[in-house]
Amino acid sequence: MTKHSPAGQTLDLRDLPAPEPLEAALGAAEALRGGESFVALTPRVPALLLVRLRERGFAVQATEEADGSGRIAVSRPSGVER
């Protein structure tokens, strides 16, 4: 079964209960091909998610929004496939 790639999308995960935002973001990241990226909006800046993504070789940029939620940009580097 092929996963739909979230490339270029913004995934709004702010209303999901824990640990669903982490699981959804990790699943979306794994579906990316080299050079693809997406943005995840999370209830807060999720330190554990950032660690897990970096451990798997993804490039990650996280910012905290004014309301305390997180904006996480995730990309799989070019030339790095699943």
C-alpha positions as YAML, in Angstrom:
chain: A
units: angstrom
residues:
- id: 1
  name: MET
  ca: [0.00, 0.00, 0.00]
- id: 2
  name: THR
  ca: [1.36, 3.42, -0.95]
- id: 3
  name: LYS
  ca: [1.05, 6.27, 1.53]
- id: 4
  name: HIS
  ca: [-0.20, 9.61, 0.25]
- id: 5
  name: SER
  ca: [2.60, 12.14, 0.45]
- id: 6
  name: PRO
  ca: [1.81, 15.32, 2.41]
- id: 7
  name: ALA
  ca: [4.37, 17.27, 0.35]
- id: 8
  name: GLY
  ca: [3.60, 20.96, 0.25]
- id: 9
  name: GLN
  ca: [0.66, 20.66, 2.63]
- id: 10
  name: THR
  ca: [-0.01, 22.20, 6.03]
- id: 11
  name: LEU
  ca: [-1.31, 19.59, 8.47]
- id: 12
  name: ASP
  ca: [-3.37, 21.10, 11.29]
- id: 13
  name: LEU
  ca: [-2.88, 18.71, 14.22]
- id: 14
  name: ARG
  ca: [-3.70, 21.22, 16.97]
- id: 15
  name: ASP
  ca: [-7.04, 19.69, 17.99]
- id: 16
  name: LEU
  ca: [-5.79, 16.12, 18.31]
- id: 17
  name: PRO
  ca: [-5.19, 14.57, 21.74]
- id: 18
  name: ALA
  ca: [-1.70, 13.30, 22.61]
- id: 19
  name: PRO
  ca: [0.01, 11.27, 21.20]
- id: 20
  name: GLU
  ca: [-1.88, 11.67, 17.91]
- id: 21
  name: PRO
  ca: [-0.04, 14.82, 16.70]
- id: 22
  name: LEU
  ca: [3.32, 13.08, 17.14]
- id: 23
  name: GLU
  ca: [2.12, 9.91, 15.40]
- id: 24
  name: ALA
  ca: [0.50, 11.82, 12.54]
- id: 25
  name: ALA
  ca: [3.58, 14.00, 11.95]
- id: 26
  name: LEU
  ca: [5.94, 11.01, 12.01]
- id: 27
  name: GLY
  ca: [3.72, 9.14, 9.55]
- id: 28
  name: ALA
  ca: [3.55, 12.13, 7.24]
- id: 29
  name: ALA
  ca: [7.33, 12.56, 7.39]
- id: 30
  name: GLU
  ca: [7.90, 8.92, 6.46]
- id: 31
  name: ALA
  ca: [5.72, 9.41, 3.36]
- id: 32
  name: LEU
  ca: [7.96, 12.19, 2.02]
- id: 33
  name: ARG
  ca: [10.34, 11.62, -0.87]
- id: 34
  name: GLY
  ca: [13.74, 13.31, -1.12]
- id: 35
  name: GLY
  ca: [13.38, 17.07, -1.46]
- id: 36
  name: GLU
  ca: [9.74, 17.13, -0.28]
- id: 37
  name: SER
  ca: [8.48, 19.00, 2.78]
- id: 38
  name: PHE
  ca: [5.35, 19.86, 4.75]
- id: 39
  name: VAL
  ca: [4.33, 22.01, 7.72]
- id: 40
  name: ALA
  ca: [2.62, 20.64, 10.83]
- id: 41
  name: LEU
  ca: [0.67, 22.84, 13.22]
- id: 42
  name: THR
  ca: [0.78, 21.31, 16.70]
- id: 43
  name: PRO
  ca: [-0.77, 22.16, 20.10]
- id: 44
  name: ARG
  ca: [2.71, 23.19, 21.34]
- id: 45
  name: VAL
  ca: [6.32, 22.87, 20.17]
- id: 46
  name: PRO
  ca: [6.79, 19.11, 20.61]
- id: 47
  name: ALA
  ca: [10.36, 18.45, 21.78]
- id: 48
  name: LEU
  ca: [9.99, 14.66, 21.46]
- id: 49
  name: LEU
  ca: [8.75, 14.96, 17.87]
- id: 50
  name: LEU
  ca: [11.71, 17.16, 16.95]
- id: 51
  name: VAL
  ca: [14.15, 14.61, 18.39]
- id: 52
  name: ARG
  ca: [12.47, 11.68, 16.63]
- id: 53
  name: LEU
  ca: [12.42, 13.47, 13.27]
- id: 54
  name: ARG
  ca: [16.08, 14.48, 13.51]
- id: 55
  name: GLU
  ca: [17.06, 10.93, 14.53]
- id: 56
  name: ARG
  ca: [15.43, 9.74, 11.30]
- id: 57
  name: GLY
  ca: [17.41, 12.22, 9.18]
- id: 58
  name: PHE
  ca: [14.72, 14.83, 8.53]
- id: 59
  name: ALA
  ca: [15.47, 18.55, 8.47]
- id: 60
  name: VAL
  ca: [13.24, 20.32, 11.00]
- id: 61
  name: GLN
  ca: [12.50, 23.95, 11.86]
- id: 62
  name: ALA
  ca: [10.21, 24.69, 14.78]
- id: 63
  name: THR
  ca: [8.71, 27.98, 15.88]
- id: 64
  name: GLU
  ca: [6.36, 28.80, 18.71]
- id: 65
  name: GLU
  ca: [3.35, 30.85, 17.66]
- id: 66
  name: ALA
  ca: [1.92, 33.70, 19.78]
- id: 67
  name: ASP
  ca: [-0.82, 31.39, 21.13]
- id: 68
  name: GLY
  ca: [1.74, 28.78, 22.30]
- id: 69
  name: SER
  ca: [1.10, 26.37, 19.44]
- id: 70
  name: GLY
  ca: [3.92, 25.03, 17.31]
- id: 71
  name: ARG
  ca: [4.68, 25.40, 13.61]
- id: 72
  name: ILE
  ca: [6.97, 22.59, 12.50]
- id: 73
  name: ALA
  ca: [8.51, 22.59, 9.00]
- id: 74
  name: VAL
  ca: [9.68, 19.09, 8.06]
- id: 75
  name: SER
  ca: [11.65, 18.09, 4.97]
- id: 76
  name: ARG
  ca: [13.44, 15.03, 3.70]
- id: 77
  name: PRO
  ca: [16.78, 16.12, 2.23]
- id: 78
  name: SER
  ca: [17.22, 15.67, -1.53]
- id: 79
  name: GLY
  ca: [18.82, 12.40, -2.44]
- id: 80
  name: VAL
  ca: [17.59, 10.74, 0.77]
- id: 81
  name: GLU
  ca: [14.77, 8.30, 0.07]
- id: 82
  name: ARG
  ca: [12.66, 6.19, 2.38]
...
